[in-house]
């Protein structure tokens, strides 16, 4: 699988030319594992920055800068999703005030079987007809009980799309395929949110024990 | 407390830390009769990635990741049988908030040049062995060194990471039949290790108290209050691969010779540890 290391420093001093009078400035640096940073890394930086800017309560820290560095440690597909998840965990750990949490999942539609596959590896990505990266927030929940009811399915679909913070799709796909992928990824993101919750819980428990000791 | 006060408090705390550290360091060394601090102070830990050529070194709180990759390219026309060895040691703000993207500080330049001197100029890797077809195809080996955490002595950690990654790396096997060149995939044939002549190890020394006291493997705090520093690169065969003393207070010749003796001991220790780790990893695969 892929591995991404994220570091967050902030709110800290920012250069005068980057200073915003009423908000904190977000600066994202993405570094690849091999080679010099290129266009792909710049695209990754932009995606992370633009998705996080509305999430961070930057009004609480005006005239400061929050620097996020995302380093790819191992590349086996889904690096952007991994980077998103690493970034939100790092922001939580740094204590940056946030409006909500995000979770990211990648899926592909296989060219031979037409199946939706979650978390594709590099090999699977090569055989994909289309690739979809979704980022959802945790404000809307999935109603799990009414799956037979058509109305509820529509509600689920709406809630999935209402929670989208970022969506990037490449390849050949129909509208139905896109919405189906969104649904599937939305359900999968609940697991990511659960993991984030558990991780923060464990960290706080450990810190509490250290303070008690 | 608003942000401005927090930032000022932060820098005041740092200043107090540094001056206290200076006093503590000097006192500690004065108290101890020996000239040099205990050599076995900061042990380093090696961990390998699942891919060949990915190594992470942890030297106290300093963390460095090295990744080796290879590519087939055309050689220079004046050196048709030589392959390429390239190092990329760009420091990112992840290691320290003092590093900026796009702007190289003096420290970054020195680290980069030291790695080049220690690894490339000492001919640790056999570049002639990277030739596939003379004048047309050679291997270009690229070592990307990522600094994840800066707690002093980036050079030593980077050097260990780089040379271990080069030893750990496997390049695809190649068969040349006349004019035809077949580069076998990793599934078809077992990949081949690089030919490494010797293992250069960097040992950095920091000088304090007007050259009176010498510290091996300085931490970040110690680096900030040092008066001068020197890096000796040696291998197990007691050959000096590189010696770098860029500025700082002048040192006596006998002090330098004593440092080189310490470097010999350290190089032997570190080489043994690297070989042990590589053997343990080879067994796992």
Contacts between the chains, C-beta under 8 A, distances in Angstrom:
chain1	res1	chain2	res2	distance
A	5	B	94	7.4
A	5	B	148	6.4
A	7	B	93	7.7
A	7	B	94	4.3
A	7	B	148	8.0
A	9	B	93	6.9
A	9	B	97	4.9
A	11	B	3	5.9
A	12	B	7	7.1
A	12	B	97	6.6
A	13	B	7	5.8
A	29	B	92	6.2
A	29	B	93	6.2
A	29	B	94	7.9
A	29	B	101	5.4
A	31	B	90	7.9
A	31	B	92	5.5
A	31	B	94	7.7
A	31	B	146	6.8
A	33	B	67	5.3
A	33	B	144	6.7
A	33	B	146	7.7
A	34	B	67	5.9
A	34	B	69	4.7
A	34	B	142	7.0
A	34	B	144	5.5
A	35	B	69	7.8
A	35	B	88	7.6
A	35	B	142	7.3
A	35	B	144	6.9
A	36	B	88	6.7
A	36	B	90	7.5
A	61	B	3	5.9
A	62	B	3	8.0
A	63	B	3	7.2
A	64	B	3	5.3
A	67	B	93	5.5
A	67	B	97	7.1
A	69	B	92	5.4
A	69	B	93	5.2
A	69	B	94	3.9
A	71	B	65	7.8
A	71	B	92	6.9
A	71	B	94	5.9
A	71	B	146	5.9
A	71	B	148	6.8
A	73	B	49	7.6
A	73	B	65	6.7
A	74	B	49	6.1
A	74	B	50	7.3
A	74	B	51	7.0
A	74	B	54	7.1
